[in-house]
Amino acid sequence: MAKSKRINFNEFMSGEFKLKEKQRRQKRVRKVTQLAVSAALPIATCGAVGTLGFAMKAFAATTGTNAVVASAPIAVEVGAKEWMSAQSLDLLTHVLDPLVDIMVALAFPVASVIIVGSCFFFMFDRAEKGFDTIMKAGLGYVLIQVSPLILDILKQVGNAV
């Protein structure tokens, strides 16, 4: 079953619709070619290009700058397997970042509601439960706020091993 396409009458009469379709095809071919080259380059160079990129990223991350420095770290030859595993590890370490950001943003309002709610325990003569709930809400808030730091430490330990 062929796809039907709507073409303006003026474009049809002038032949402009053919040019637009040709430009779309060329753009699609360029995108696929760029994707294929970017995927094949690290494999074809046995990871040398990717390793240099990792070294520059690591240098920029440790110095806090994105500037390229003349004395770049020396790239170590690795194969495609090592390069892909490093890329996968980098991707997996940042997968949970949006979830962690949401948890950090919601921690204060949720902890506030729990602490205010636990104050009602004092009004109903259940001070033990009130103190316990406030303590747990405070500890949960602190742990959630510190969780990005803990995740960064775990990532650095994983990279060191």
N, CA and C of each residue as an Amber inpcrd file, in Angstrom:
protein
   483
   0.8400000  -1.1770000   0.0000000   0.0000000   0.0000000   0.0000000
   0.8900000   1.2470000   0.0000000   0.7180000   2.0880000  -0.9680000
   1.5450000   3.2890000  -1.1180000   1.0430000   4.3860000  -0.1920000
   1.9940000   5.1780000   0.2910000   1.6440000   6.3140000   1.1220000
   1.1390000   7.4460000   0.2470000   0.1220000   8.1250000   0.7060000
  -0.3320000   9.3040000  -0.0240000   0.2360000  10.5400000   0.6570000
   0.5490000  11.5260000  -0.1440000   1.1760000  12.7300000   0.3590000
   0.4140000  13.9290000  -0.1750000   0.2490000  14.9290000   0.6610000
  -0.4500000  16.1450000   0.2470000   0.5820000  17.1410000  -0.2870000
   0.3420000  17.6310000  -1.4890000   1.2330000  18.5960000  -2.1160000
   0.4070000  19.8190000  -2.4990000   0.9160000  20.9890000  -2.2020000
   0.2330000  22.2200000  -2.6150000   0.2070000  22.2980000  -4.1370000
  -0.8490000  22.8650000  -4.6500000  -1.0180000  22.9590000  -6.0930000
   0.0980000  23.7790000  -6.7290000   0.4500000  24.8980000  -6.0960000
   1.5090000  25.7660000  -6.6520000   2.8470000  25.0260000  -6.6970000
   3.1640000  24.2620000  -5.6390000   4.4170000  23.4980000  -5.6120000
   4.4110000  22.4230000  -6.6940000   3.2450000  21.8210000  -6.9270000
   3.1390000  20.7780000  -7.9380000   3.3560000  21.3580000  -9.3320000
   2.7220000  22.4660000  -9.5870000   2.8190000  23.0620000 -10.9200000
   4.2280000  23.5840000 -11.2000000   4.9010000  24.1080000 -10.1630000
   6.2480000  24.6420000 -10.3900000   7.3240000  23.5570000 -10.3160000
   6.9880000  22.3840000  -9.8130000   7.9610000  21.3030000  -9.6810000
   8.7900000  21.4170000  -8.4120000   8.4250000  22.3430000  -7.5320000
   9.1710000  22.5960000  -6.3010000   9.0890000  21.4170000  -5.3270000
   8.0120000  20.6540000  -5.3780000   7.8620000  19.5240000  -4.4600000
   8.9400000  18.4730000  -4.6820000   9.4170000  18.3400000  -5.9180000
  10.4880000  17.3820000  -6.1930000  11.7850000  17.8130000  -5.5270000
  12.0620000  19.1100000  -5.5410000  13.2710000  19.6250000  -4.9080000
  13.2250000  19.4220000  -3.3910000  12.0670000  19.6710000  -2.8010000
  11.9320000  19.4910000  -1.3530000  12.1500000  18.0290000  -0.9660000
  11.5930000  17.1160000  -1.7510000  11.7640000  15.6860000  -1.4620000
  13.2290000  15.2760000  -1.6090000  13.8860000  15.8100000  -2.6300000
  15.3000000  15.5060000  -2.8490000  16.1440000  16.0410000  -1.7000000
  15.8560000  17.2440000  -1.2260000  16.5820000  17.8200000  -0.0930000
  16.3540000  17.0040000   1.1710000  15.1320000  16.5420000   1.3920000
  14.8410000  15.6920000   2.5560000  15.6530000  14.4020000   2.5150000
  15.7010000  13.7750000   1.3170000  16.4740000  12.5410000   1.1730000
  17.9530000  12.7780000   1.4250000  18.4990000  13.8740000   0.8830000
  19.9150000  14.1930000   1.0800000  20.2120000  14.4490000   2.5610000
  19.3250000  15.1340000   3.2330000  19.5050000  15.4070000   4.6620000
  19.5010000  14.1060000   5.4590000  18.5830000  13.1980000   5.1130000
  18.5140000  11.9010000   5.7910000  19.7830000  11.0900000   5.5450000
  20.2940000  11.1160000   4.3120000  21.5280000  10.3920000   3.9930000
  22.7040000  10.9710000   4.7640000  22.7810000  12.3140000   4.8640000
  23.8620000  12.9370000   5.6360000  23.8140000  12.5280000   7.1010000
  22.6170000  12.4990000   7.6830000  22.4990000  12.1160000   9.0910000
  22.9410000  10.6630000   9.3060000  22.4990000   9.7810000   8.4300000
  22.8710000   8.3730000   8.5620000  24.3730000   8.2100000   8.3690000
  24.9510000   8.9470000   7.4240000  26.3920000   8.8710000   7.1860000
  27.1650000   9.3750000   8.3990000  26.7320000  10.4910000   8.9820000
  27.4030000  11.0150000  10.1660000  27.3240000  10.0210000  11.3220000
  26.1680000   9.4100000  11.4870000  26.0070000   8.4250000  12.5480000
  26.9050000   7.2190000  12.3170000  26.9630000   6.7500000  11.0820000
  27.8030000   5.5880000  10.7720000  29.2760000   5.9120000  10.9810000
  29.7070000   7.0970000  10.5740000  31.1140000   7.4720000  10.7470000
  31.4420000   7.6100000  12.2230000  30.5510000   8.2350000  12.9920000
  30.8330000   8.4070000  14.4220000  30.8360000   7.0750000  15.1570000
  30.0800000   6.0970000  14.6690000  30.0870000   4.7830000  15.3050000
  31.2750000   3.9440000  14.8410000  31.6770000   4.1080000  13.5880000
  32.7430000   3.2670000  13.0300000  34.1360000   3.8100000  13.3320000
  34.2820000   5.0990000  13.5600000  35.5980000   5.6830000  13.7770000
  36.3260000   5.0940000  14.9790000  35.6900000   4.9730000  16.1450000
  36.4070000   4.3740000  17.2750000  36.7870000   2.9170000  17.0260000
  35.9400000   2.1990000  16.3200000  36.2360000   0.7930000  16.0470000
  37.3850000   0.6900000  15.0370000  37.3520000   1.5510000  14.0130000
  38.3890000   1.4920000  12.9850000  39.7510000   1.9070000  13.5170000
  39.7830000   2.8240000  14.4660000  41.0630000   3.2780000  15.0110000
  41.4440000   2.5170000  16.2710000  40.7710000   1.4350000  16.5330000
  41.0170000   0.6020000  17.7230000  40.8760000   1.4150000  19.0160000
  40.0010000   2.3950000  18.9980000  39.7100000   3.1490000  20.2160000
  40.6610000   4.2880000  20.5030000  41.6250000   4.5660000  19.6500000
  42.5940000   5.6240000  19.9500000  41.9300000   6.9860000  20.0190000
  41.0120000   7.2680000  19.1110000  40.3320000   8.5610000  19.1020000
  39.4500000   8.6860000  20.3340000  38.7170000   7.6390000  20.6560000
  37.8450000   7.6720000  21.8280000  38.6230000   7.8130000  23.1210000
  39.7820000   7.1830000  23.2000000  40.5820000   7.2530000  24.4170000
  41.0970000   8.6630000  24.6340000  41.5190000   9.3190000  23.5700000
  41.9700000  10.6940000  23.7060000  40.8210000  11.5800000  24.1740000
  39.6250000  11.3250000  23.6500000  38.4560000  12.0850000  24.0880000
  38.1750000  11.8570000  25.5670000  38.2890000  10.6040000  26.0240000
  38.0870000  10.3110000  27.4430000  39.1290000  11.0140000  28.2960000
  40.3820000  11.0070000  27.8270000  41.4440000  11.6630000  28.5900000
  41.1730000  13.1520000  28.7020000  40.7320000  13.7760000  27.6130000
  40.4350000  15.2060000  27.6530000  39.2300000  15.4850000  28.5450000
  38.1950000  14.6190000  28.5000000  37.0300000  14.7860000  29.3730000
  37.4430000  14.6750000  30.8310000  38.2780000  13.6900000  31.1300000
  38.7190000  13.4930000  32.5130000  39.5240000  14.6910000  32.9850000
  40.3860000  15.2200000  32.1220000  41.1820000  16.3890000  32.4930000
  40.2750000  17.5900000  32.7380000  39.2830000  17.7820000  31.8670000
  38.3680000  18.9060000  32.0290000  37.5350000  18.7470000  33.2950000
  37.1520000  17.5010000  33.6190000  36.3480000  17.2650000  34.8230000
  37.1530000  17.5120000  36.0880000  38.4370000  17.1580000  36.0780000
  39.2400000  17.3390000  37.2880000  39.6520000  18.7830000  37.4830000
  39.8170000  19.5270000  36.3920000  40.2270000  20.9270000  36.5340000
  39.0480000  21.8750000  36.5750000  37.8650000  21.3960000  36.1980000
  36.6840000  22.2360000  36.2060000  36.6160000  23.1880000  35.0250000
  37.3750000  22.9160000  33.9730000  37.3640000  23.7810000  32.7940000
  37.1810000  22.9310000  31.5540000  36.6350000  23.5260000  30.5220000
  36.4560000  22.8130000  29.2630000  37.4880000  23.2300000  28.2300000
  38.4770000  24.0000000  28.6250000  39.4880000  24.4870000  27.6910000
  40.4160000  23.3470000  27.2770000  40.8300000  23.3840000  26.0200000
  41.7820000  22.3900000  25.5310000  43.1760000  22.8740000  25.8930000
  43.9730000  21.9820000  26.4500000  45.3100000  22.3330000  26.9050000
  46.3170000  21.7110000  25.9620000  47.4360000  22.4020000  25.7300000
  48.4510000  21.9170000  24.8000000  49.0900000  20.6310000  25.2980000
  49.2380000  20.4790000  26.6010000  49.8620000  19.2700000  27.1360000
  48.7750000  18.2780000  27.5290000  48.0940000  17.7280000  26.5250000
  47.0170000  16.7770000  26.7570000  47.5820000  15.4560000  27.2510000
  46.8100000  14.7160000  28.0700000  47.2830000  13.4110000  28.5190000
  47.4960000  12.4660000  27.3350000  48.4310000  11.5850000  27.4670000
  48.7560000  10.6510000  26.4010000  47.6660000   9.5920000  26.3280000
  47.2090000   9.3080000  25.1310000  46.1630000   8.3240000  24.9310000
  46.7580000   6.9230000  24.9610000  46.0710000   6.0370000  25.6320000
  46.5000000   4.6530000  25.7060000  45.6410000   3.8600000  24.7380000
  46.2660000   3.0080000  23.9450000  45.5370000   2.2150000  22.9720000
  44.6280000   1.2140000  23.6770000  43.3570000   1.2360000  23.3210000
  42.4090000   0.2390000  23.8030000  41.5980000  -0.2330000  22.6190000
  41.0090000  -1.3610000  22.7600000  40.1860000  -1.9080000  21.7020000
  38.7720000  -1.3760000  21.7670000  37.9790000  -1.7830000  20.7880000
  36.5910000  -1.3290000  20.7090000  35.7890000  -1.8120000  21.9050000
  36.1210000  -2.9910000  22.4040000  35.3730000  -3.5540000  23.5440000
  35.5540000  -2.6680000  24.7700000  36.7700000  -2.2540000  25.0460000
  37.0280000  -1.4060000  26.2090000  36.3930000  -0.0380000  26.0300000
  36.4580000   0.4690000  24.8070000  35.8650000   1.7770000  24.5400000
  34.3550000   1.7410000  24.7540000  33.7120000   0.6900000  24.2450000
  32.2590000   0.5630000  24.4050000  31.8830000   0.3640000  25.8650000
  32.6850000  -0.3840000  26.6110000  32.3590000  -0.5870000  28.0200000
  32.4980000   0.7250000  28.7870000  33.4850000   1.5330000  28.4300000
  33.6320000   2.8390000  29.0930000  32.4640000   3.7530000  28.7370000
  32.0450000   3.7340000  27.4760000  30.8890000   4.5400000  27.0760000
  29.6290000   4.0860000  27.8030000  29.4380000   2.7680000  27.9080000
  28.2650000   2.2280000  28.5910000  28.2810000   2.5970000  30.0630000
  29.4470000   2.5050000  30.6920000  29.5600000   2.8650000  32.1080000
  29.2280000   4.3340000  32.3120000  29.7240000   5.1850000  31.4140000
  29.4390000   6.6150000  31.5200000  27.9460000   6.8750000  31.3590000
  27.3170000   6.1850000  30.4220000  25.8810000   6.3450000  30.2090000
  25.0860000   5.8600000  31.4140000  25.4590000   4.6970000  31.9390000
  24.7180000   4.1300000  33.0670000  24.8760000   4.9570000  34.3410000
  26.0210000   5.6170000  34.5050000  26.2060000   6.4100000  35.7170000
  25.3460000   7.6630000  35.7020000  24.9290000   8.1090000  34.5330000
  24.1130000   9.3170000  34.4620000  22.6420000   9.0310000  34.1840000
  22.2510000   7.7680000  34.1310000  20.8620000   7.4300000  33.8660000
  19.9610000   7.8880000  35.0130000  20.4150000   7.7640000  36.2280000
  19.5910000   8.0850000  37.3850000  19.6550000   9.5470000  37.7950000
  20.4160000  10.3720000  37.0970000  20.5450000  11.7810000  37.4730000
  19.1990000  12.5110000  37.5380000  18.2950000  12.3540000  36.5690000
  17.0040000  13.0530000  36.6900000  16.1990000  12.5890000  37.9110000
  16.2520000  11.2930000  38.2000000  15.5320000  10.7770000  39.3590000
  16.1280000  11.3220000  40.6500000  17.4410000  11.3790000  40.7390000
  18.1060000  11.9230000  41.9300000  17.7700000  13.4000000  42.0850000
  17.7480000  14.1450000  40.9780000  17.3970000  15.5640000  41.0420000
  15.9750000  15.7670000  41.5460000  15.0510000  14.9280000  41.0920000
  13.6650000  15.0300000  41.5560000  13.5770000  14.7120000  43.0400000
  14.2840000  13.6620000  43.4740000  14.2610000  13.3060000  44.9010000
  14.8300000  14.4270000  45.7630000  15.9230000  15.0340000  45.3230000
  16.5320000  16.1290000  46.0860000  15.5760000  17.3170000  46.1510000
  14.8820000  17.6010000  45.0480000  13.9550000  18.7330000  45.0180000
  12.7360000  18.4930000  45.9030000  12.2710000  17.2510000  45.9540000
  11.0750000  16.9420000  46.7420000  11.3620000  16.6260000  48.2030000
  12.6190000  16.4620000  48.5720000  12.9520000  16.0450000  49.9370000
  12.5040000  17.0650000  50.9780000  12.7300000  18.3430000  50.7400000
  12.3730000  19.3600000  51.7340000  10.8620000  19.4550000  51.9540000
  10.0510000  19.5550000  50.8850000   8.6060000  19.6310000  51.1300000
   8.0490000  18.3980000  51.8280000   8.5160000  17.2230000  51.4190000
   8.0080000  15.9930000  52.0340000   8.4400000  15.9060000  53.4970000
   9.7040000  16.2230000  53.7770000  10.1810000  16.1900000  55.1630000
   9.4340000  17.2200000  56.0130000   9.1410000  18.3670000  55.4490000
   8.3960000  19.3930000  56.1940000   7.0080000  18.9080000  56.5630000
   6.3110000  18.2900000  55.6310000   4.9630000  17.7810000  55.9020000
   5.0160000  16.6940000  56.9680000   6.0010000  15.8100000  56.8810000
   6.1130000  14.7270000  57.8740000   6.4170000  15.2970000  59.2530000
   7.2940000  16.2970000  59.3280000   7.6280000  16.8860000  60.6340000
   6.4240000  17.6080000  61.2200000   5.6910000  18.3450000  60.3900000
   4.4840000  19.0230000  60.8830000   3.4520000  17.9840000  61.3210000
   3.3220000  16.9370000  60.5570000   2.3870000  15.8690000  60.9480000
   2.7920000  15.1870000  62.2390000   4.0870000  15.0270000  62.4530000
   4.5290000  14.3800000  63.6840000   4.3250000  15.2680000  64.9050000
   4.1950000  16.5730000  64.6780000   3.8810000  17.4700000  65.8020000
   2.4940000  17.1850000  66.3740000   1.6180000  16.6370000  65.5450000
   0.2990000  16.2680000  66.0530000   0.3790000  15.1230000  67.0620000
   1.4160000  14.2940000  66.9330000   1.5840000  13.2160000  67.9200000
   1.8100000  13.7890000  69.3140000   2.5180000  14.9330000  69.3800000
   2.7220000  15.5730000  70.6870000   1.3930000  16.0460000  71.2610000
   0.5070000  16.5390000  70.3760000  -0.7930000  17.0230000  70.8470000
  -1.6610000  15.8880000  71.3640000  -1.4780000  14.6930000  70.8470000
  -2.2790000  13.5420000  71.2610000  -1.5650000  12.6750000  72.2810000
  -0.5770000  13.2770000  72.9670000   0.1480000  12.6130000  74.0540000
   0.8810000  11.3500000  73.5910000   1.5120000  11.4320000  72.4230000
   2.3330000  10.3200000  71.9130000   3.7040000  10.8820000  71.5400000
   4.3770000  11.4490000  72.5410000   5.6500000  12.1390000  72.3200000
   6.7210000  11.2020000  71.7840000   6.7410000   9.9370000  72.2490000
   7.7370000   8.9660000  71.7530000   7.6540000   8.8300000  70.2370000
   6.4430000   8.6150000  69.7430000   6.2520000   8.4420000  68.3020000
   6.5660000   9.7450000  67.5610000   6.2540000  10.8890000  68.1540000
   6.5480000  12.1840000  67.5450000   8.0400000  12.3930000  67.3650000
   8.8200000  12.1520000  68.4410000  10.2780000  12.2950000  68.3420000
  10.8570000  11.3160000  67.3220000  10.3650000  10.0860000  67.3480000
  10.8580000   9.0520000  66.4260000  10.6030000   9.4530000  64.9700000
   9.4040000   9.9610000  64.6970000   9.0640000  10.3500000  63.3310000
   9.8860000  11.5510000  62.8740000  10.0760000  12.5420000  63.7540000
  10.8950000  13.7120000  63.3990000  12.3310000  13.2830000  63.1230000
  12.8590000  12.3920000  63.9450000  14.2330000  11.9260000  63.7520000
  14.3770000  11.1990000  62.4140000  13.4310000  10.3350000  62.0900000
  13.5070000   9.5960000  60.8280000  13.3320000  10.5110000  59.6270000
  12.4490000  11.5000000  59.7220000  12.2560000  12.4440000  58.6130000
  13.5230000  13.2780000  58.4030000  14.1360000  13.7090000  59.4830000
  15.3700000  14.4920000  59.3720000  16.5040000  13.6820000  58.7810000
  16.6540000  12.4390000  59.2390000  17.7040000  11.5700000  58.7110000
  17.4700000  11.2710000  57.2300000  16.2110000  11.0220000  56.8590000
  15.8880000  10.7740000  55.4560000  16.1980000  11.9820000  54.5870000
  15.8760000  13.1750000  55.0970000  16.1610000  14.4060000  54.3560000
  17.6660000  14.5700000  54.1370000  18.4420000  14.3670000  55.1800000
  19.8990000  14.5230000  55.0710000  20.4780000  13.4980000  54.0970000
  20.0320000  12.2540000  54.1940000  20.5590000  11.2140000  53.3000000
  20.2030000  11.4970000  51.8380000  19.0010000  11.9880000  51.5880000
  18.6170000  12.3110000  50.2090000  19.4460000  13.4770000  49.6810000
  19.7080000  14.4740000  50.5290000  20.5050000  15.6140000  50.0900000
  21.9600000  15.2210000  49.8190000  22.4600000  14.2100000  50.5150000
  23.8490000  13.7750000  50.3660000  23.9870000  12.7060000  49.2770000
  22.8750000  12.1630000  48.7910000  22.9400000  11.0580000  47.8290000
  23.7150000  11.3890000  46.5490000  23.6440000  12.5970000  45.9690000
  24.4970000  12.8520000  44.7820000  25.9880000  12.7260000  45.0980000
  26.3980000  13.1650000  46.2820000  27.8000000  13.0320000  46.6800000
  28.1830000  11.5580000  46.8210000  27.3010000  10.7780000  47.4170000
  27.5620000   9.3450000  47.5880000  27.6780000   8.6630000  46.2280000
  26.7930000   9.0290000  45.2890000  26.8560000   8.4330000  43.9540000
  28.1400000   8.8230000  43.2250000  28.5880000  10.0620000  43.3850000
  29.8580000  10.4790000  42.7680000  31.0290000   9.7020000  43.3420000
  31.0220000   9.4810000  44.6570000  32.1020000   8.7120000  45.2900000
  32.0970000   7.2790000  44.7740000  30.9170000   6.6740000  44.6620000
  30.8280000   5.3050000  44.1300000  31.3220000   5.2450000  42.6900000
  31.0040000   6.2580000  41.8920000  31.4670000   6.2840000  40.5040000
  32.9830000   6.3840000  40.4500000  33.5870000   7.2300000  41.2930000
  35.0360000   7.3610000  41.2920000  35.7110000   6.0780000  41.7620000
  35.1150000   5.3930000  42.7290000  35.6630000   4.1150000  43.1870000
  35.5780000   3.0960000  42.0530000  34.4410000   3.0840000  41.3350000
  34.2910000   2.1660000  40.2040000  35.2850000   2.4460000  39.1050000
  35.5740000   3.7210000  38.8500000  36.5500000   4.0620000  37.8100000
  37.9630000   3.7160000  38.2370000  38.2380000   3.7690000  39.5470000
  39.5810000   3.4740000  40.0350000  39.8980000   1.9790000  39.9700000
  38.8630000   1.1660000  40.0260000  39.0700000  -0.2820000  40.0240000
  39.2740000  -0.7930000  38.6790000
